[in-house]
Amino acid sequence: MASARVRHILATAAAVGAVLATAACGASPTATPAANQRQLQQQPPAVAAPTGTVAVDDAPAAAAGEGDGDKASALKTVEAGALGSVVVNGAGKTLYRFDKDTPKPPVSNCKDACAQTWPPATISDAATFEGVDKALIGTIDRPDGIKQLTIGGWPQYEYAKDAKAGDITGEAVGGTWWASAPNGARAKDIGKAAAPGTTVVKAMDVKPFGKVLADSKGFTLYRFEKDGVNPKTSACNGECAKTWPPVKAEDNIVAQGIDKSLIGSVTREDGTKQLTVGGWLVYNYIKDTAPCQANGEGVGGTWFVAAPDGKKANANKK
């Protein structure tokens, strides 16, 4: 089923974090997303370099960074150029991880003067999550009594020299401090994995479907009933492919939270390779304008949100 030249790369703990780490969306997709869904669109980074500032679209949160309660109220992700997705707190401040810490068991080795420069991040019991899997969230008790946030086991920190929301001036400091990816890995490692020539497909939580297939930017992926399972080529070409852009199968395929044995590709009429999951060709939908939307569900009675195994995600509605 898969092209012989396609290499499947799983995100492992040693390379890019936990294999089963999934992204999460905090709102339900509907045909009227502006009224029913908190969209996660992010602006392009203000600078091309991996350090600097990225735009944070949650203005109230970004302006509210005066108290720990505001900072601990939420976790979300923003796009940071070559770094890919990085985690920010309720005040829009970038979170970092320290190479000298350990995730198993979670231990912070940043204390005293270090903790003044790198204040431990905290999280409240009522915090909201966008783009971060709540199952990966934990805390550790520090000697000073602070309950420090962990993501994927890695203790999280702010950087005192980040003056405002969106700053990432702590990236690569001392060769040991790195902006955190949504699964607790170093964002730079995942950013490299998503470089040109790579297809990223992942499992993501979207209400009311539960886990769905998504691309590297968190956009929902769909399957077309007229293709059928294990097709020789796609039934969606021409104008159809403009509305439902096929997901290309590049030479490198990164599967996050998806069984690699389900990943394959099919040659389209134009000679390009299209990604398959569980034998089903997968597509984007041009009317999804932000991550977590699912406006293509049920269109024409033939288009459906795809689950991580390639089946219809609507069969798994909660």
Secondary structure as UniProt FT lines:
FT   TURN            4..5
FT   STRAND          7..10
FT   TURN            13..16
FT   TURN            19..20
FT   STRAND          23..24
FT   HELIX           33..36
FT   HELIX           59..63
FT   TURN            64..66
FT   HELIX           68..71
FT   TURN            72..73
FT   STRAND          74..79
FT   HELIX           81..83
FT   STRAND          85..89
FT   TURN            90..91
FT   STRAND          96..98
FT   TURN            99..100
FT   STRAND          102..103
FT   TURN            104..105
FT   STRAND          106..107
FT   HELIX           113..117
FT   TURN            125..126
FT   STRAND          128..130
FT   HELIX           134..136
FT   STRAND          137..141
FT   TURN            143..144
FT   STRAND          147..151
FT   TURN            152..153
FT   STRAND          154..155
FT   TURN            160..161
FT   TURN            165..166
FT   TURN            169..172
FT   HELIX           173..175
FT   STRAND          177..180
FT   TURN            182..183
FT   HELIX           187..193
FT   TURN            196..197
FT   STRAND          198..206
FT   TURN            207..209
FT   STRAND          210..215
FT   TURN            216..217
FT   STRAND          222..224
FT   TURN            225..227
FT   HELIX           239..243
FT   STRAND          252..256
FT   HELIX           260..262
FT   STRAND          263..267
FT   TURN            269..270
FT   STRAND          273..277
FT   TURN            278..279
FT   STRAND          280..281
FT   TURN            286..287
FT   TURN            291..292
FT   TURN            295..298
FT   HELIX           299..301
FT   STRAND          303..306
FT   TURN            308..309
FT   HELIX           313..316
//
